[in-house]
């Protein structure tokens, strides 16, 4: 397996786990457990961002082009905001 593939797989797994943290935190009533989950999420978010920056530097990942301002206005008007 190439390094690029491993990095992309890890990014994908972390993104999935971040979604899981959000869902779990929202449903957790125990303050200590909630705080622990938030700390774990924060750690994973930092790791994900650091790995993303590395992947971008190595050319493994290219972010999408910024949206056209006209497209943004059209979408806002469609959504009624």
C-alpha positions in Angstrom: 0.0 0.0 0.0 1.3 3.4 -0.9 1.8 6.1 1.6 -0.8 8.3 -0.1 -3.4 5.6 0.2 -2.6 5.1 3.9 -2.9 8.8 4.6 -6.2 9.0 2.8 -7.5 5.9 4.6 -6.5 7.4 8.0 -8.1 10.7 7.1 -11.3 8.9 6.1 -11.4 6.9 9.3 -10.8 10.0 11.5 -13.6 11.9 9.7 -15.9 9.0 10.5 -14.9 8.9 14.1 -15.4 12.7 14.4 -19.0 12.2 13.3 -19.4 9.4 15.8 -18.1 11.7 18.6 -20.6 14.4 17.7 -23.5 12.0 17.8 -22.4 10.4 21.1 -21.6 13.7 22.8 -25.0 15.1 21.9 -26.6 12.1 23.6 -24.4 11.9 26.7 -25.9 13.2 30.0 -22.9 12.2 32.3 -20.7 15.4 32.6 -17.5 13.4 33.1 -18.1 11.1 30.2 -19.1 14.0 28.0 -15.9 15.9 28.9 -13.8 12.9 28.2 -15.4 12.4 24.8 -15.0 16.1 24.0 -11.3 15.8 24.8 -10.9 12.8 22.6 -12.7 14.5 19.8 -10.5 17.6 20.2 -7.4 15.5 20.0 -8.6 13.7 16.9 -9.6 17.0 15.3 -6.1 18.3 15.8 -4.5 15.1 14.5 -6.9 15.2 11.5 -5.9 18.8 10.7 -2.2 18.1 11.1 -2.4 15.0 8.8 -4.5 16.9 6.3 -1.8 19.7 6.1 0.9 17.0 5.6 -1.2 15.3 2.9 -1.8 18.7 1.2 2.0 19.5 1.3 2.9 16.2 -0.3 0.2 16.6 -3.0 -1.9 13.7 -1.7 -4.9 15.8 -1.2 -6.2 18.9 -3.0 -9.0 20.9 -1.5 -11.9 21.8 -3.6 -11.8 25.2 -5.3 -13.6 28.0 -3.5 -17.2 28.4 -4.4 -18.1 31.1 -6.9 -19.8 34.1 -5.1 -22.7 33.9 -7.5 -23.3 30.3 -6.7 -23.2 31.1 -3.0 -25.8 33.9 -3.5 -28.0 31.5 -5.5 -27.9 28.8 -2.9 -28.7 31.3 -0.1 -31.7 32.6 -2.0 -32.9 29.0 -2.6 -32.5 28.2 1.1 -34.3 31.4 2.1 -31.5 33.0 4.2 
